[in-house]
Amino acid sequence: MSLKKVVALIRQNKNFLITTHTNPEGDALGSELAFYKLVRKLGKNAVIVNEDGVPDSYNFLPENNIIRRYKRNLRGIGFDCLVVLDCSDLGRTGEVGRFKARNKPVINIDHHISNDKFGDANWVEPGASSASEMIYTLYKKMKVPFDKDSALLLYVGMVTDTGSFRYTNTKKYTHEAVAELLKYGIDVIGVYRQVYENIPFEDIKLLTRILPTVRRQAKGKIIWFQIKQNMLKNKKLSFDLTEELLSFARSIKDVEVALLFKENLGIKNEIRVNFRSQGKVDVNKVASFFGGGGHRTASGATVIGKIDTVRKKVLAKIKEKL
């Protein structure tokens, strides 16, 4: 069993380099910080290095200041084992993932069905609600006690990746895990406000510019938005508006699939496509066709091409699945 191999590698090694995907969100940050705390409680050393920094809306997470941002190299960081969390392929970690070439063992802990099993120990559970739920299981397996901080980190990961327990990845086990974590005094209302009711006014103004781009196709079964570079020129988002837009789109009557097309800043002809489905369409398969992946109801892909061309190709593929 892959979980057993993960436990064995944790016990065998002393120094861990932990990372996750680019543009980390609640589950990525919660799972890696909770994993950091787990190995520290076992008397081991660890460092977290990510390609991107911590978004402002997650600055409330305990010990988030220990997360280093990758800068050119990792000189001075000694490690025996690389741990990659919530990442379907090593390339999604950015430059940090290149350190697999040092022939150190790689632990791959993930819940995406599209995971390509890049690790030496691959613990991949597509049925898990989140990577954080898997780290909860790891705590239980290794008999490492929770505390208020680890409980909060794991709760944030689970609540965000399940859409506040609304998505189909929410299972009985998820609720049982959360019930145990709530015993540690988590401020549920405070977490919700920090994550979902913390949008800066300037970002709301940008949102009002994006909303008029909304279009529908296939008799209203498909809703899509797009964000061009000129909308974001000289603008650094402090809040990820992707989930806000797609949640809004999914709430529209008769919608089966919601999409967001975004021109990546500073990179010509590179389009980020985010997919959300109500369940009828497996958007992981569509995203995989374009070189991405994720879950049946939530996936993403980065596609090379002009935004109008990419949009037409993606929409045509979605229509085939309806």
C-alpha positions in Angstrom: 0.0 0.0 0.0 1.4 3.4 -1.0 0.5 5.0 2.3 2.8 2.4 4.0 5.6 3.4 1.7 5.1 7.1 2.5 5.2 6.3 6.2 8.4 4.2 5.7 10.1 7.0 3.8 9.2 9.5 6.5 10.6 7.3 9.2 13.8 6.6 7.2 14.7 10.2 6.4 15.6 13.1 8.5 15.5 16.3 6.4 12.5 17.1 4.1 12.0 19.6 1.3 8.2 20.2 1.0 6.5 21.9 -1.9 3.2 22.2 -3.8 1.8 23.5 -7.1 2.2 27.1 -8.4 -0.5 29.6 -7.3 -1.2 27.7 -4.1 -4.7 27.8 -2.5 -6.2 26.6 0.8 -5.6 22.9 0.3 -2.1 23.2 -1.0 -1.0 25.5 1.8 -2.9 23.7 4.5 -1.6 20.3 3.6 2.1 21.3 3.3 2.1 23.3 6.5 0.3 20.4 8.3 2.9 18.0 6.9 5.7 20.3 8.1 4.2 20.2 11.6 3.9 16.4 11.5 7.6 15.8 10.6 8.7 18.4 13.2 6.7 16.6 15.9 8.6 13.4 14.8 11.8 15.2 15.6 12.8 15.8 12.0 13.8 18.8 10.0 11.8 20.4 7.2 11.7 23.4 4.9 8.9 24.5 2.6 9.8 26.1 -0.7 7.1 27.2 -3.2 7.3 28.8 -6.6 4.8 31.4 -5.6 4.1 33.3 -2.4 1.2 33.0 0.0 -1.9 34.8 -1.2 -3.0 37.6 1.1 -6.3 35.8 2.0 -4.3 33.0 3.6 -1.9 35.1 5.7 -3.9 34.0 8.7 -2.6 30.5 8.5 -0.3 29.6 11.4 3.4 29.6 10.6 2.8 30.6 7.0 5.8 32.9 7.3 8.1 29.8 7.2 7.2 29.2 3.5 10.1 30.3 1.4 9.6 31.5 -2.2 11.9 29.9 -4.8 14.7 32.2 -6.0 17.0 30.8 -8.7 18.3 27.9 -6.7 18.1 26.0 -3.4 21.7 26.3 -2.3 22.1 25.9 1.3 19.1 23.7 1.7 20.1 20.2 2.5 17.4 17.5 2.3 17.1 13.7 2.1 13.6 13.6 0.7 11.4 15.7 -1.5 7.7 15.9 -0.6 5.2 17.1 -3.2 1.6 17.8 -2.1 -1.6 18.4 -4.0 0.1 18.3 -7.3 -0.9 16.1 -10.3 2.5 16.3 -12.0 6.0 17.5 -11.0 5.9 20.3 -13.6 3.1 22.0 -11.7 5.6 22.8 -8.9 7.6 25.1 -11.1 11.3 25.3 -10.7 11.3 23.5 -7.3 10.4 20.2 -8.9 13.6 20.2 -10.9 15.4 19.1 -7.7 14.1 15.6 -8.3 17.3 15.3 -10.4 19.4 15.1 -7.2 18.3 11.4 -6.9 16.6 12.0 -3.6 13.4 10.0 -3.0 10.2 11.7 -3.9 7.0 11.4 -1.9 3.9 12.2 -4.0 0.7 12.8 -2.0 -2.3 13.9 -4.1 -6.0 13.4 -4.7 -6.2 14.3 -8.4 -7.4 11.6 -10.7 -5.0 12.9 -13.3 -1.9 12.3 -11.2 0.9 10.8 -13.3 2.6 8.9 -10.3 5.9 10.8 -10.6 7.2 9.9 -7.1 9.1 7.0 -5.6 6.2 6.7 -3.1 2.9 7.5 -4.8 0.0 7.9 -2.4 -2.8 9.0 -4.7 -6.4 8.9 -3.5 -8.8 10.4 -6.1 -11.7 9.6 -3.7 -10.2 11.9 -1.0 -11.8 15.3 -0.7 -8.4 17.0 -0.5 -4.7 16.6 0.1 -5.4 17.9 3.6 -7.8 15.0 4.3 -5.0 12.7 3.3 -2.6 14.4 5.7 -5.3 14.0 8.4 -5.1 10.3 7.7 -1.3 10.4 7.9 -1.5 11.9 11.3 -3.8 9.1 12.4 -1.7 6.4 10.8 1.5 7.7 12.4 -0.2 8.4 15.7 0.9 12.0 15.7 -1.4 14.1 17.9 -3.2 17.1 16.5 -3.1 20.5 18.1 -5.0 23.8 17.4 -2.7 24.9 14.6 -2.6 21.6 12.7 -6.4 21.2 13.1 -6.9 24.7 11.6 -4.6 24.0 8.7 -6.3 20.7 7.8 -9.7 22.2 8.2 -8.9 25.1 5.9 -7.7 22.6 3.2 -10.8 20.5 3.5 -13.3 23.4 3.6 -11.8 25.1 0.5 -11.4 22.1 -1.7 -14.9 20.9 -1.0 -16.5 24.3 -1.7 -17.5 24.5 2.0 -18.6 20.8 1.8 -20.9 21.4 -1.2 -19.0 19.4 -3.8 -19.3 15.7 -4.6 -15.9 15.0 -3.2 -17.4 15.5 0.3 -17.8 12.1 1.8 -18.8 10.6 5.2 -15.1 10.4 6.1 -14.6 14.1 5.4 -17.3 15.1 7.9 -15.9 12.6 10.5 -12.4 14.1 10.1 -13.8 17.7 10.3 -15.8 16.8 13.4 -12.6 15.7 15.2 -10.7 18.8 14.1 -13.5 21.1 15.4 -12.7 19.8 18.9 -9.6 22.0 18.8 -11.6 25.2 18.9 -11.5 26.3 15.2 -13.1 29.7 14.6 -15.3 28.5 11.7 -16.8 31.9 11.1 -13.4 33.5 11.2 -12.0 31.1 8.6 -15.0 31.6 6.3 -14.6 35.4 6.4 -10.8 35.3 5.9 -11.1 33.0 2.8 -14.4 34.1 1.2 -15.3 37.5 2.5 -11.9 39.2 2.3 -11.9 40.6 -1.3 -10.1 44.0 -1.6 -12.2 46.8 -3.1 -9.9 47.2 -6.0 -10.4 43.5 -6.9 -14.1 44.0 -6.8 -13.8 46.8 -9.3 -11.9 44.5 -11.6 -14.6 41.9 -11.1 -17.2 44.3 -12.4 -15.0 44.6 -15.6 -14.9 40.8 -16.1 -18.5 40.0 -15.5 -19.7 41.7 -18.7 -17.6 39.2 -20.7 -20.0 36.4 -19.7 -21.4 34.4 -22.5 -23.5 31.3 -22.8 -23.7 28.5 -25.4 -25.4 25.1 -26.0 -28.8 26.5 -24.9 -27.3 27.9 -21.6 -25.6 24.6 -20.6 -22.2 26.3 -21.0 -21.2 29.6 -19.4 -17.8 31.2 -19.9 -15.9 34.3 -19.0 -12.6 35.6 -20.3 -9.8 37.8 -18.9 -7.5 39.5 -21.3 -4.1 40.9 -20.4 -5.2 44.5 -20.9 -7.7 44.1 -18.0 -4.8 43.1 -15.7 -2.2 45.5 -17.0 -0.2 46.9 -14.0 -2.6 45.1 -11.7 -1.4 42.5 -9.2 -4.4 40.6 -7.9 -4.4 40.2 -4.1 -7.3 37.8 -4.3 -7.9 34.9 -6.7 -11.1 35.8 -8.5 -11.3 32.5 -10.4 -13.4 30.7 -7.8 -15.7 33.7 -7.4 -16.4 33.8 -11.1 -16.9 30.1 -11.6 -19.0 29.7 -8.4 -21.2 32.5 -9.8 -21.4 30.8 -13.2 -22.3 27.4 -11.7 -25.2 29.0 -9.9 -26.9 30.1 -13.1 -30.0 28.1 -14.1 -29.4 25.1 -16.5 -25.6 25.4 -16.5 -23.7 22.2 -16.8 -20.2 23.6 -17.4 -18.6 26.9 -16.4 -15.3 28.1 -17.9 -12.8 30.9 -17.4 -10.3 31.8 -20.1 -7.4 34.0 -19.0 -4.4 35.3 -20.9 -1.4 34.7 -18.7 0.4 38.0 -17.8 3.8 38.4 -19.4 3.6 35.4 -21.6 2.3 35.8 -25.2 -0.3 33.3 -26.4 -0.5 31.3 -23.2 -4.1 30.8 -22.0 -5.1 29.4 -18.6 -8.4 27.6 -18.8 -10.3 26.7 -15.6 -13.2 24.2 -15.9 -16.1 23.5 -13.5 -18.9 21.0 -14.0 -22.1 20.1 -12.3 -21.2 16.4 -12.7 -22.6 15.4 -16.1 -19.5 16.3 -18.0 -16.1 14.9 -16.8 -14.0 18.1 -17.2 -10.9 16.2 -16.2 -11.0 14.3 -19.5 -11.5 17.6 -21.4 -8.6 19.3 -19.5 -6.4 16.2 -20.0 -7.0 16.4 -23.8 -5.5 19.9 -23.6 -2.5 18.8 -21.4 -4.1 19.6 -18.0 -6.1 17.7 -15.5 -7.7 17.7 -12.1 -11.0 16.3 -11.0 -14.2 15.2 -12.7 -16.0 18.4 -11.7 -13.0 20.8 -11.4 -9.9 20.9 -13.6 -7.5 23.3 -15.4 -5.2 23.4 -18.3 -2.7 25.8 -19.8 -3.1 26.0 -23.6 -0.8 27.7 -26.1 -2.5 29.9 -28.7 -4.5 33.1 -29.1 -7.4 33.3 -26.7 -10.2 33.3 -29.4 -8.7 30.2 -31.0 -8.2 28.3 -27.7 -11.7 29.2 -26.6 -13.3 27.8 -29.8 -11.3 24.5 -29.5 -12.2 24.1 -25.8 -15.9 24.9 -26.3 -16.1 22.5 -29.2 -14.7 19.7 -27.0 -17.1 20.5 -24.2 -20.0 20.3 -26.6 -18.9 16.8 -27.7 -19.3 15.7 -24.0 -22.8 17.3 -23.4 
